[in-house]
Amino acid sequence: MASFRVKGGNHLKGEIIPQGAKNEALQILCAVLLTSEEVTIHKIPNIRDVNKLIELLGDMGVKVTKLGPESYSFKADQVNLDYLETEEFLKKASSLRGSVMILGPLLARFGTGKLSKPGGDKIGRRRMDTHFFGFQKLGAKFRYDAKNEIFHIDGKGLKGCYMLLDEASVTGTANIVMAAVMAEGTTTIYNAACEPYLQQLCDMLNRMGAKITGVGSNLLTIEGVEKLGGTKHKMLPDMIEIGSFIGLAAMTQSEITIKDAQVHRLGIIPETFRRMGIKLEIKGDDIFIPAQKHYEIETFIDGSILTVADAIWPGFTPDLLSIVLVTATQAKGTVLVHQKMFESRLFFVDKLIDMGAQIILCDPHRATVIGLDRKYPLRGIRMTSPDIRAGVSLLIAALSASGTSIIDNIEQIDRGYQNIDERLNAIGAEIERIP
């Protein structure tokens, strides 16, 4: 396992370009299985989770051609279904949570699917019921081998139907949409997720010949077609990375310009950071964050403590709550961070407390942060990254701290952030990757 050695206290300055969106990439890459024709995808992030999925597609028989640093072409005209029966497939798929989204395309095009229980961040329970509820409503039959944690699905003869999802799961909606695009008849999905990444997937499928309406709303209507063709697609910039850079700039008193941020697709993310007291200027599609010595957290209109909570789109994404939390440690004021969706995601705050932050972990879902207004800078320590977003939050804390920090298990950070050390070093950080 590798680690980062981080020298804190540097003020960064310069421009940074966000990578392609990780959460979009995992959906879009699985969608190439829906057609035998060529699909070209641009702005694919060079991160561990995405690279592992591309490798898995290649092992399944998809022809993968790298066209450039962030561009690939895929042709799934000779998918090897026998590979799904191998131990190698089950092992590789189980190491990547995004692999669950190959099931929808496999059911739609080939009528069969098999997958071991997928992995991913250890941030609490992440159930699969929504995925399988949707598949069953379409007519698929599945059984779960609890002993070996393997899902077996028979999806021959899928038929469109009406369904009301029990939760607006992004990956669940994506999987069901991909299964429904070639089902017989019309499928209506109510309480569908409507994140920009899901909109991107639907727009791509429509270019391939699908008939999806209601894109951008929580009510999707899908008229099944017999086959899909090839297309070209470009990923959105990663909104989680954009939010991370905003928090980083505030914490380190840095002047940073985030280029090509596609601001109109960011929802309430910029405004949420403004409520944390962070100044930012929108310049076309760029976000400029000036160096700030102080930033003060707003209160609600009645003077009560600000609460930042996650919610389904267009609410605030849960992936940025860790960034909000660490950013608040050096603000002036108090904020309650309420992580509703995952019960293990706030446990990393013990590392911030060791660094000198004043945080009360109320329960697994809520933490109260008392901002120190930089009167007591965080101090460098040795710590371990528990998951992708917490790992970057700890990296931001280390970059703002007094002294040197060591962050272990940075493979977690590499799963979601492309060459983060090199990109931040280019604008003034001092991050060394060590064995």
Sequence and secondary structure as in RCSB ss.txt:
>XXXX:A:sequence
MASFRVKGGNHLKGEIIPQGAKNEALQILCAVLLTSEEVTIHKIPNIRDVNKLIELLGDMGVKVTKLGPESYSFK
ADQVNLDYLETEEFLKKASSLRGSVMILGPLLARFGTGKLSKPGGDKIGRRRMDTHFFGFQKLGAKFRYDAKNEI
FHIDGKGLKGCYMLLDEASVTGTANIVMAAVMAEGTTTIYNAACEPYLQQLCDMLNRMGAKITGVGSNLLTIEGV
EKLGGTKHKMLPDMIEIGSFIGLAAMTQSEITIKDAQVHRLGIIPETFRRMGIKLEIKGDDIFIPAQKHYEIETF
IDGSILTVADAIWPGFTPDLLSIVLVTATQAKGTVLVHQKMFESRLFFVDKLIDMGAQIILCDPHRATVIGLDRK
YPLRGIRMTSPDIRAGVSLLIAALSASGTSIIDNIEQIDRGYQNIDERLNAIGAEIERIP
>XXXX:A:secstr
  EEEEE     EEEE   B HHHHHHHHHHGGG SSEEEEES    HHHHHHHHHHHHTT EEEEEETTEEEEE
 SS  GGGGGSHHHHHHHHT GGGGGGHHHHHHHHSEEEEE      SS    HHHHHHHHHTT EEEEETTTTE
EEEE TT B  EEE SS  HHHHHHHHHHHTTSBSEEEEES    HHHHHHHHHHHHTT EEE TTSSEEEEE  
S    EEEE  B HHHHHHHHHHHHHTT EEEE S  GGGSTTHHHHHHHTT   EEETTEEEE   S  B  B 
TTS BEEEE  STTS  GGGHHHHHHHHTTSEEEEEEE  S TTTTTTHHHHHHTT EEEEEETTEEEEEEETTS
S  B  EEE  SHHHHHHHHHHHHHSBSEEEEE THHHHTTSTTHHHHHHTTT EEEEE 
